[in-house]
């Protein structure tokens, strides 16, 4: 039975809902008023007390952000590090891993551009190789093919959970089971899934998980975090250290922080960190299972409505789908569709081949309009979006 969801409350507490139908939540979601107020209130305090003094006064609240993120992921606070975005979080783990000639990195065909570029850079530097695991018949990563590729040369399995270019949800738990059995580190990019899917790192079995605050978590831009299990963390020294991530214990010695804070740096935007904490707490209040159920249902409705339109093709793959919906209109550039929707106060975005070369090339995809729903969206907004697309497709 579907859970009841207080959509009126969600929209009331989201001022942006008054002005736009926001279907760009996989880009940057509308924040609840609580998040905006938290950021602004801290900045005002900082302007009155001073930067260091305001941070000291907010120390308990800042420490509480680690606890909130840990609750979100079902982890321990010491396994959490905060950063200024998802890419920095991901890079902190990836560039700490040792690679050499003949080492193999396994990834998915839906992999995001920033990650793929990093794989290729390390391959050039070290002689490691990058392999793209096949998809199964549904379009998700083929776990059997992943298992067949495992040998002693595989040093990392790194997968994007939800790709930027569609509603696919890669089978993270099954991938985690393969990785654990083989003793290979598993790095999960949860940039598009955190905040819309119920994530549990123990259930997933990943060694590290990275994400941003600005997307489905509805936090400020310039925030992100990472989870690192001790079984991986204890083996890694970050590529860069400072006086926060390590202690200078004598003129010739230093000691790396034993917690995930070894992947942080000292300076940060404290207002944004508190805003991130407020966003995570807000999501936890709603409950991730309830959020996931509503987002998934709204996206399914949108896919159905779009698929019924002439000249419109929906491109989402996978056995399991989430809140991202991608489509194209025959003969009409996706950037033009996005601009015309924007003029009607409907926010969407466009996924280009440069953001996911493996997938776009394999499926011969055009540029895609991406409409990503959140729990504060309504069926009436879906009707507005599909009506506008239908008019453009005539």
Residue pairs with C-beta under 8 A, 6 or more apart in sequence:
2 293
2 297
3 289
3 290
3 293
3 294
5 290
5 293
5 294
5 375
7 375
7 376
7 378
10 286
10 375
10 376
11 17
11 376
11 378
13 32
13 33
13 34
14 30
14 31
14 32
14 33
14 376
15 30
15 33
15 36
16 22
16 30
16 31
17 30
17 376
19 345
20 345
20 346
20 347
21 345
21 346
21 347
21 377
21 381
21 384
21 385
22 29
22 30
22 347
22 374
22 376
22 377
23 346
23 347
23 348
23 371
23 372
23 373
23 377
23 381
23 385
24 347
24 348
24 349
24 370
24 371
24 372
25 196
25 215
25 216
25 323
25 372
25 373
25 374
26 164
26 192
26 215
26 216
26 323
26 324
26 349
26 370
26 372
27 215
27 349
27 370
27 372
28 214
28 215
28 221
29 195
29 214
29 215
29 216
29 217
29 218
29 374
30 218
30 374
30 376
31 218
31 219
31 220
31 275
31 279
32 218
32 279
32 282
34 278
34 282
35 218
35 219
35 220
35 275
35 278
35 279
35 282
36 275
38 271
38 274
38 275
38 277
38 278
39 220
39 271
39 272
39 274
39 275
40 271
42 54
42 58
42 270
42 271
42 274
42 275
43 271
45 54
45 57
45 58
46 54
46 55
46 270
46 271
48 54
49 57
51 270
54 270
55 62
55 270
58 270
58 274
61 274
61 277
62 270
62 273
62 274
62 277
64 277
65 82
65 273
65 274
65 276
65 277
65 280
66 77
66 78
66 80
66 82
67 77
68 277
68 280
68 281
68 284
69 77
69 80
69 82
69 225
69 227
69 276
69 277
69 280
70 76
70 77
70 79
70 80
71 280
71 284
72 194
72 199
72 280
72 283
72 284
72 288
73 80
73 199
73 200
73 201
73 209
73 227
74 199
74 200
74 201
74 202
74 203
75 201
75 202
75 227
78 258
78 259
78 260
79 227
79 228
79 229
79 230
79 233
79 259
79 260
80 225
80 226
80 227
80 260
81 89
81 92
81 225
81 226
81 228
81 259
81 260
81 261
81 262
81 263
81 264
82 223
82 224
82 225
82 264
82 268
82 273
82 276
83 89
83 92
83 223
83 224
83 225
83 226
83 263
83 264
84 222
84 223
84 224
84 268
84 269
84 272
85 212
85 222
85 223
85 224
86 189
86 191
86 210
86 211
86 212
86 224
87 114
87 224
88 224
89 210
89 211
89 212
89 224
89 225
89 226
89 263
90 114
90 115
90 118
90 187
90 189
90 210
90 226
91 118
92 226
92 238
92 239
92 263
93 187
93 208
93 210
93 226
93 228
93 232
93 236
93 263
94 115
94 118
94 122
94 156
94 158
94 187
95 118
95 122
95 239
96 236
96 237
96 238
96 239
96 263
97 155
97 156
97 185
97 236
98 155
99 105
99 122
99 126
99 128
99 155
99 156
100 126
100 127
100 128
101 126
101 127
101 128
102 127
102 128
102 129
102 153
103 126
103 127
103 128
103 129
103 153
103 154
103 155
104 128
104 129
104 130
104 131
104 149
104 151
104 153
104 154
104 155
105 119
105 122
105 123
105 128
105 129
105 130
105 131
105 154
105 155
105 156
105 158
106 131
106 133
106 146
106 149
106 154
106 156
106 157
106 158
107 115
107 116
107 119
107 130
107 131
107 132
107 133
107 157
107 158
107 159
108 132
108 133
108 135
108 141
108 159
108 160
108 170
108 358
109 132
109 133
109 134
109 135
109 141
109 358
109 359
109 362
110 141
110 160
110 163
110 165
110 166
110 168
110 170
110 356
110 358
110 359
111 132
111 158
111 159
111 160
111 163
111 356
111 358
111 359
112 160
112 163
112 164
112 189
112 191
112 355
112 356
113 354
113 355
113 356
113 357
115 158
115 160
115 189
116 130
116 357
116 358
119 130
119 158
120 130
122 128
123 129
123 130
128 155
131 149
132 358
133 141
133 142
133 145
133 146
133 149
134 141
134 142
134 145
135 141
135 142
135 317
135 362
136 142
136 143
136 144
136 145
136 319
138 317
138 318
138 319
139 168
139 317
139 318
140 168
140 169
140 170
140 171
140 317
140 318
140 319
140 320
141 159
141 170
141 171
141 175
143 171
143 174
143 175
143 178
146 157
146 175
146 178
147 178
150 178
150 182
150 184
154 182
154 184
155 184
155 185
156 184
156 185
156 186
156 187
157 175
157 178
157 179
157 184
157 185
157 186
157 187
158 186
158 187
158 188
158 189
159 170
159 172
159 175
159 186
159 187
159 188
159 189
160 170
160 189
160 191
160 192
161 169
161 170
161 172
161 188
161 189
161 190
161 191
161 192
161 193
161 197
162 168
162 169
162 170
162 190
162 191
162 192
162 193
162 196
162 197
162 322
162 324
163 170
163 192
163 324
163 356
163 359
164 192
164 351
164 355
164 356
164 370
165 315
165 326
165 351
165 355
165 356
165 359
165 360
165 365
165 368
165 370
166 315
166 316
166 317
166 318
166 324
166 325
166 326
166 351
166 368
166 370
167 299
167 303
167 316
167 317
167 318
167 321
167 322
167 323
167 324
167 325
167 326
168 316
168 317
168 318
168 320
168 321
168 322
169 193
169 197
169 318
169 320
169 321
169 322
170 318
171 319
171 320
172 188
172 204
172 206
173 203
173 204
173 205
175 186
175 188
176 186
176 188
176 204
176 205
176 206
177 205
179 185
179 186
179 205
179 206
179 207
180 186
180 205
185 207
185 208
185 232
186 205
186 206
186 207
186 208
187 206
187 207
187 208
187 209
187 210
188 204
188 206
188 208
188 209
188 210
189 210
189 211
190 199
190 209
190 210
190 211
191 210
191 211
191 212
191 215
192 215
192 216
192 322
192 324
193 199
193 211
193 216
193 322
194 211
194 212
194 215
194 216
194 217
195 211
195 215
195 216
195 217
195 218
195 283
195 288
195 291
196 216
196 291
196 292
196 295
196 322
196 323
196 374
197 288
197 292
197 322
198 288
198 289
198 291
198 292
199 209
199 288
201 209
201 227
201 229
206 227
206 229
207 228
207 229
207 231
207 232
208 226
208 227
208 228
208 229
208 232
209 226
209 227
210 224
210 225
210 226
210 227
211 217
211 224
211 225
211 226
212 219
212 223
212 224
213 219
213 220
213 221
213 223
213 224
213 225
213 272
213 275
213 276
213 279
214 220
214 221
214 222
214 223
216 295
216 323
216 374
217 276
217 279
217 280
217 283
218 279
218 282
218 283
218 374
219 272
219 275
219 276
219 278
219 279
219 280
220 271
220 272
220 275
220 276
220 279
221 272
222 269
222 272
223 269
223 272
223 273
223 275
223 276
225 276
226 260
226 263
227 260
228 236
228 260
228 263
233 259
233 260
233 262
236 262
237 256
237 262
238 245
238 256
238 262
238 263
240 265
241 254
241 256
241 262
242 265
242 266
243 266
244 257
244 261
244 264
244 265
244 266
245 256
245 257
245 261
245 262
245 263
245 264
245 265
246 254
246 255
246 256
246 257
246 262
247 254
247 255
247 257
248 254
249 255
256 262
283 291
286 375
290 375
291 375
292 322
294 375
295 322
295 323
295 373
295 374
295 375
296 321
296 322
296 323
298 323
298 373
298 375
298 377
298 379
298 382
299 321
299 322
299 323
299 324
299 325
299 373
300 321
301 379
301 382
302 325
302 371
302 373
302 382
302 385
302 386
303 314
303 316
303 321
303 325
305 382
305 383
305 386
306 312
306 314
306 325
306 327
306 386
306 389
307 314
309 386
309 389
309 390
309 393
310 390
310 393
311 329
311 330
311 331
311 332
311 393
312 327
312 328
312 329
312 330
312 389
312 390
312 393
313 327
313 328
313 329
313 330
314 325
314 326
314 327
315 326
315 327
315 328
315 363
315 365
315 368
316 324
316 325
316 326
317 363
323 372
323 373
323 374
324 370
324 371
324 372
325 370
325 371
325 372
325 373
326 351
326 368
326 369
326 370
326 371
327 368
327 369
327 371
327 389
328 334
328 366
328 367
328 368
328 369
329 337
329 369
329 389
329 392
329 393
330 393
332 392
332 393
333 367
334 350
334 366
334 367
334 368
334 369
335 350
335 367
337 348
337 369
337 389
337 392
338 348
338 349
338 350
338 369
340 388
340 392
341 347
341 348
341 369
341 385
341 388
341 389
342 348
344 384
344 388
346 381
346 384
346 385
346 388
348 369
348 370
348 371
348 385
349 369
349 370
349 372
350 367
350 368
350 369
350 370
351 367
351 368
351 370
352 367
353 360
353 361
353 365
353 367
359 365
371 385
373 382
